[in-house]
């Protein structure tokens, strides 16, 4: 079980800063959040151990690196039982090109963002998923990304209510 820690103003600053600038050195971060490097290091370590950071990523420029096709996939399942959803999610987990997959409300059951080497590879993957009767996929709608108007640059933490704040409000 992960250790729970209090998210005070320093920890909020650390989370909000590293969330957008994960490549900062400890000394740079310490200066930004107004802590000593030692105190900053200990807080970051505690936040990691408590599970507040899942991973650290670098945002690479795919246009400079490789040919690729990005698309949103909308999956409609024949049945929406818990077991069918778990089986579907497990199958999706094993496909690295499907980068994100969310169960959603509305007329589709799951939406995902994917990045494939070609349209053929995207279609082959969709066909393989559709042809698997254990997944109970009724329909896959593919929406190719033509241009990205805005890139995901992190969650809007400054506009969200922190759980510690919610718990204090309820007290």
QUIZI-V943257 format. One record per residue. N is the residue number from 1. RES is the residue in one letter. SS is DSSP state (~ for helix, > for strand, _ for the rest). Layout:
[[N | RES | SS] [N | RES | SS]]
This chain:
[[1 | X | _] [2 | X | _] [3 | X | _] [4 | X | _] [5 | X | _] [6 | X | _] [7 | X | _] [8 | X | _] [9 | X | ~] [10 | X | ~] [11 | X | ~] [12 | X | ~] [13 | X | ~] [14 | X | ~] [15 | X | ~] [16 | X | ~] [17 | X | ~] [18 | X | ~] [19 | X | ~] [20 | X | ~] [21 | X | _] [22 | X | _] [23 | X | _] [24 | X | _] [25 | X | _] [26 | X | ~] [27 | X | ~] [28 | X | ~] [29 | X | ~] [30 | X | ~] [31 | X | ~] [32 | X | ~] [33 | X | ~] [34 | X | _] [35 | X | _] [36 | X | _] [37 | X | ~] [38 | X | ~] [39 | X | ~] [40 | X | ~] [41 | X | ~] [42 | X | ~] [43 | X | ~] [44 | X | ~] [45 | X | ~] [46 | X | ~] [47 | X | ~] [48 | X | ~] [49 | X | ~] [50 | X | _] [51 | X | _] [52 | X | _] [53 | X | _] [54 | X | _] [55 | X | _] [56 | X | _] [57 | X | _] [58 | X | _] [59 | X | _] [60 | X | _] [61 | X | _] [62 | X | ~] [63 | X | ~] [64 | X | ~] [65 | X | ~] [66 | X | _] [67 | X | _] [68 | X | _] [69 | X | >] [70 | X | >] [71 | X | >] [72 | X | >] [73 | X | >] [74 | X | >] [75 | X | >] [76 | X | >] [77 | X | >] [78 | X | _] [79 | X | _] [80 | X | _] [81 | X | _] [82 | X | ~] [83 | X | ~] [84 | X | ~] [85 | X | ~] [86 | X | ~] [87 | X | ~] [88 | X | ~] [89 | X | ~] [90 | X | ~] [91 | X | ~] [92 | X | ~] [93 | X | ~] [94 | X | _] [95 | X | _] [96 | X | _] [97 | X | _] [98 | X | >] [99 | X | >] [100 | X | >] [101 | X | >] [102 | X | >] [103 | X | >] [104 | X | _] [105 | X | _] [106 | X | _] [107 | X | _] [108 | X | _] [109 | X | _] [110 | X | >] [111 | X | >] [112 | X | >] [113 | X | >] [114 | X | >] [115 | X | >] [116 | X | >] [117 | X | _] [118 | X | _] [119 | X | ~] [120 | X | ~] [121 | X | ~] [122 | X | ~] [123 | X | ~] [124 | X | ~] [125 | X | ~] [126 | X | ~] [127 | X | ~] [128 | X | ~] [129 | X | ~] [130 | X | ~] [131 | X | _] [132 | X | _] [133 | X | ~] [134 | X | ~] [135 | X | ~] [136 | X | _] [137 | X | >] [138 | X | >] [139 | X | >] [140 | X | >] [141 | X | >] [142 | X | >] [143 | X | >] [144 | X | >] [145 | X | _] [146 | X | _] [147 | X | _] [148 | X | _] [149 | X | _] [150 | X | _] [151 | X | _] [152 | X | _] [153 | X | _] [154 | X | _] [155 | X | _] [156 | X | _] [157 | X | ~] [158 | X | ~] [159 | X | ~] [160 | X | _] [161 | X | _] [162 | X | _] [163 | X | ~] [164 | X | ~] [165 | X | ~] [166 | X | ~] [167 | X | ~] [168 | X | ~] [169 | X | ~] [170 | X | ~] [171 | X | _]]
